Amino acid sequence: MALFKKRTVGKPGEWYYCLVHKRVEEGPDCPAKDRFGPYTSREEAQHAMDLARERNLEWENDPRWHDSRSGHTDGG
């Protein structure tokens, strides 16, 4: 008896962006490691890469993630 059952069929209304196929898919057709989501709409999933770029820019410009710029180091 398996402890975790692999879900092979998505729920209606769950949308994902597949990083391998570079397309929007309804339901988890591809492995979780290869997709973003779930999103509540097809349109939202279509903008998954834009949202990822925006979040990466925010992270890159967030001073809390760049302590070395302030001259402080951990000193190990």
WONORFEN-V524694 format. One record per residue. N is the residue number from 1. SS is DSSP state (H for helix, E for strand, - for the rest). OMEGA is omega in degrees with one decimal (999 if undefined). D_FIRST is the distance of its C-alpha to the first C-alpha in whole Angstrom. Layout:
n-><N:N>
ss-><SS:SS>
omega-><OMEGA:OMEGA>
d_first-><D_FIRST:D_FIRST>
This chain:
n-><1:2:3:4:5:6:7:8:9:10:11:12:13:14:15:16:17:18:19:20:21:22:23:24:25:26:27:28:29:30:31:32:33:34:35:36:37:38:39:40:41:42:43:44:45:46:47:48:49:50:51:52:53:54:55:56:57:58:59:60:61:62:63:64:65:66:67:68:69:70:71:72:73:74:75:76>
ss-><-:-:-:-:-:-:-:-:-:-:-:-:-:-:E:E:E:E:-:-:-:-:E:E:E:E:-:-:-:-:-:H:H:H:E:E:E:E:E:-:-:H:H:H:H:H:-:H:H:H:H:H:H:H:H:H:H:H:H:H:-:-:H:H:H:-:H:H:H:H:-:-:-:-:-:->
omega-><-179.0:177.5:-179.7:178.9:178.4:179.4:-176.9:-178.7:179.8:175.3:175.2:179.5:174.6:-178.4:-178.5:171.3:-179.2:-179.0:179.9:-176.7:179.5:179.6:177.1:179.2:174.6:-177.2:-177.7:178.8:-177.6:179.9:-177.7:-179.0:-176.5:-175.7:170.0:176.2:11.9:174.3:-176.3:179.4:176.9:-179.1:178.8:179.2:178.9:-178.9:-177.2:-178.8:176.4:179.6:178.1:178.1:178.8:-179.7:177.0:177.3:177.9:-179.3:-178.8:-178.4:-179.3:-177.1:179.0:-179.2:-176.5:-178.9:-176.4:178.5:-177.7:178.1:178.8:175.1:179.5:180.0:174.1:999>
d_first-><0:4:6:9:9:13:15:17:20:22:24:27:30:28:30:29:32:30:32:32:33:35:35:33:30:29:25:23:24:24:22:23:25:27:28:30:29:28:31:33:35:36:39:37:35:38:39:36:38:41:39:38:42:43:40:41:45:44:42:45:48:46:48:46:44:47:48:50:53:54:55:52:50:48:50:47>
